């Protein structure tokens, strides 16, 4: 006899158009964390998944890594190089039309929630099931935007 506890219902369907890559694996792991009540790690993995997809998109379109050169404002000498980060890559993807401008705020939301989960909070950050659910749903929308281009 099958007990109800033995039946695992999938909480999210991953669209078939998402390729099997690091970003999808992160999404799958985020969903597993969500299903197991690990909502903070779910948020972090959603951010990692989105950032990885943006990184892959940037590299494929720009043929370089998302690195910026910092220069001295007075003498214009190079001060160093730094990674442009998830928010700048998200804005780049919107400006280039890879992400619909209507989704600008949800990309920022994934970044902020993931950072809130990854770093010790300066203010209370709840381990909330619904917040994690929103992060997964919005991530799936953004990944579909990236991989349908």
WONOR-V285664 format. One record per pair of residues at least 4 apart in sequence whose ideal C-beta (glycine too) atoms are under 7 Angstrom apart, sorted by sequence separation. I is the first residue (numbers start at 1). J is the second residue. D is the distance in Angstrom with one decimal. If there is no record, write none. Layout:
# WONOR-V285664
i->I j->J d->D
i->I j->J d->D
This chain:
# WONOR-V285664
i->2 j->6 d->5.5
i->14 j->18 d->5.9
i->20 j->24 d->5.7
i->22 j->26 d->6.4
i->23 j->27 d->6.6
i->24 j->28 d->6.4
i->25 j->29 d->6.4
i->26 j->30 d->6.3
i->27 j->31 d->6.6
i->28 j->32 d->6.6
i->29 j->33 d->6.4
i->30 j->34 d->6.4
i->31 j->35 d->6.3
i->32 j->36 d->6.3
i->38 j->42 d->6.1
i->39 j->43 d->6.7
i->40 j->44 d->6.7
i->41 j->45 d->6.2
i->42 j->46 d->6.4
i->43 j->47 d->6.7
i->44 j->48 d->6.3
i->45 j->49 d->6.1
i->46 j->50 d->6.5
i->47 j->51 d->6.1
i->48 j->52 d->6.1
i->49 j->53 d->6.5
i->50 j->54 d->6.3
i->51 j->55 d->6.2
i->52 j->56 d->6.4
i->53 j->57 d->6.3
i->54 j->58 d->6.1
i->55 j->59 d->6.3
i->56 j->60 d->6.3
i->57 j->61 d->6.1
i->58 j->62 d->5.4
i->72 j->76 d->6.2
i->84 j->88 d->4.0
i->85 j->89 d->6.8
i->86 j->90 d->6.1
i->87 j->91 d->6.4
i->88 j->92 d->6.3
i->89 j->93 d->6.4
i->90 j->94 d->6.7
i->91 j->95 d->6.2
i->92 j->96 d->6.1
i->99 j->103 d->5.3
i->103 j->107 d->6.0
i->104 j->108 d->6.8
i->105 j->109 d->6.2
i->106 j->110 d->6.7
i->107 j->111 d->6.7
i->108 j->112 d->6.1
i->109 j->113 d->6.0
i->110 j->114 d->6.0
i->111 j->115 d->6.3
i->112 j->116 d->6.2
i->113 j->117 d->6.4
i->114 j->118 d->6.1
i->115 j->119 d->5.9
i->121 j->125 d->4.0
i->128 j->132 d->6.6
i->129 j->133 d->6.3
i->130 j->134 d->6.5
i->131 j->135 d->6.6
i->132 j->136 d->6.6
i->133 j->137 d->6.3
i->134 j->138 d->6.1
i->135 j->139 d->6.1
i->136 j->140 d->6.5
i->137 j->141 d->6.8
i->138 j->142 d->6.4
i->139 j->143 d->6.1
i->140 j->144 d->6.3
i->141 j->145 d->6.7
i->142 j->146 d->6.5
i->143 j->147 d->6.0
i->144 j->148 d->5.7
i->2 j->7 d->6.6
i->19 j->24 d->6.4
i->33 j->38 d->3.9
i->34 j->39 d->6.7
i->71 j->76 d->5.3
i->72 j->77 d->4.9
i->84 j->89 d->6.1
i->93 j->98 d->4.3
i->94 j->99 d->4.9
i->116 j->121 d->6.5
i->126 j->131 d->7.0
i->18 j->24 d->5.1
i->59 j->65 d->6.5
i->71 j->77 d->6.6
i->93 j->99 d->4.4
i->71 j->78 d->5.7
i->72 j->79 d->5.7
i->94 j->101 d->5.6
i->33 j->41 d->4.6
i->34 j->42 d->4.5
i->58 j->66 d->4.8
i->71 j->79 d->6.1
i->99 j->107 d->6.5
i->33 j->42 d->4.2
i->69 j->78 d->5.7
i->70 j->79 d->4.4
i->116 j->125 d->4.8
i->14 j->24 d->6.9
i->70 j->80 d->5.3
i->94 j->104 d->5.5
i->55 j->66 d->6.6
i->30 j->42 d->4.8
i->33 j->45 d->6.3
i->69 j->81 d->5.5
i->70 j->82 d->6.2
i->14 j->27 d->6.4
i->68 j->81 d->6.9
i->14 j->28 d->6.7
i->67 j->81 d->5.0
i->68 j->82 d->6.0
i->30 j->45 d->3.7
i->67 j->82 d->6.9
i->29 j->45 d->5.3
i->30 j->46 d->5.0
i->67 j->83 d->6.1
i->68 j->84 d->5.3
i->66 j->83 d->6.4
i->67 j->84 d->6.9
i->90 j->107 d->4.1
i->66 j->84 d->4.5
i->90 j->108 d->6.8
i->113 j->131 d->6.5
i->12 j->31 d->5.1
i->26 j->45 d->5.0
i->30 j->49 d->6.5
i->11 j->31 d->6.4
i->87 j->108 d->6.6
i->90 j->111 d->6.8
i->26 j->48 d->4.9
i->27 j->49 d->4.7
i->113 j->135 d->5.2
i->11 j->34 d->6.2
i->26 j->49 d->3.6
i->66 j->89 d->5.6
i->11 j->35 d->5.4
i->87 j->111 d->5.6
i->86 j->111 d->4.9
i->110 j->135 d->5.9
i->23 j->49 d->4.8
i->26 j->52 d->6.3
i->110 j->138 d->6.0
i->23 j->52 d->4.3
i->109 j->138 d->6.3
i->110 j->139 d->5.8
i->22 j->52 d->5.2
i->23 j->53 d->4.2
i->58 j->89 d->5.7
i->54 j->86 d->6.6
i->106 j->138 d->4.3
i->23 j->56 d->6.9
i->55 j->89 d->6.8
i->58 j->92 d->6.6
i->51 j->86 d->4.5
i->54 j->89 d->4.1
i->106 j->141 d->6.9
i->107 j->142 d->6.0
i->54 j->90 d->6.3
i->57 j->93 d->6.3
i->106 j->142 d->6.7
i->103 j->141 d->6.7
i->47 j->86 d->6.9
i->54 j->93 d->6.0
i->103 j->142 d->6.2
i->57 j->98 d->6.0
i->103 j->145 d->6.6
i->99 j->142 d->6.5
i->100 j->145 d->6.3
i->99 j->145 d->5.1
i->98 j->145 d->6.9
i->98 j->146 d->6.1
i->98 j->149 d->5.3
i->50 j->107 d->7.0
i->50 j->110 d->5.0
i->47 j->110 d->5.6
i->46 j->110 d->5.6
i->47 j->111 d->6.0
i->47 j->114 d->2.2
i->46 j->114 d->5.9
i->47 j->115 d->6.9
i->43 j->113 d->4.7
i->44 j->114 d->5.2
i->43 j->114 d->5.2
i->43 j->116 d->6.9
i->44 j->117 d->4.5
i->43 j->117 d->3.7
i->44 j->118 d->4.8
i->40 j->117 d->4.3
i->40 j->127 d->5.5
i->39 j->127 d->4.8
i->39 j->128 d->6.1
i->43 j->132 d->5.9
i->46 j->135 d->4.3
i->50 j->139 d->5.7
i->57 j->146 d->5.5
i->39 j->129 d->5.9
i->42 j->132 d->4.3
i->46 j->136 d->6.1
i->49 j->139 d->5.9
i->53 j->143 d->5.6
i->39 j->131 d->7.0
i->43 j->135 d->5.3
i->50 j->142 d->5.9
i->39 j->132 d->4.0
i->42 j->135 d->6.8
i->46 j->139 d->4.6
i->53 j->146 d->5.0
i->42 j->136 d->7.0
i->34 j->132 d->5.2
i->34 j->133 d->7.0
i->34 j->136 d->6.2
i->31 j->136 d->6.3
i->30 j->136 d->6.0
i->27 j->139 d->6.4
i->27 j->143 d->6.9
i->23 j->143 d->6.6
i->12 j->136 d->5.8
i->15 j->140 d->6.7
i->18 j->143 d->5.5
i->17 j->144 d->6.5
i->19 j->147 d->6.2
i->15 j->144 d->5.8
i->18 j->147 d->5.6
i->17 j->147 d->5.8
i->17 j->148 d->6.2
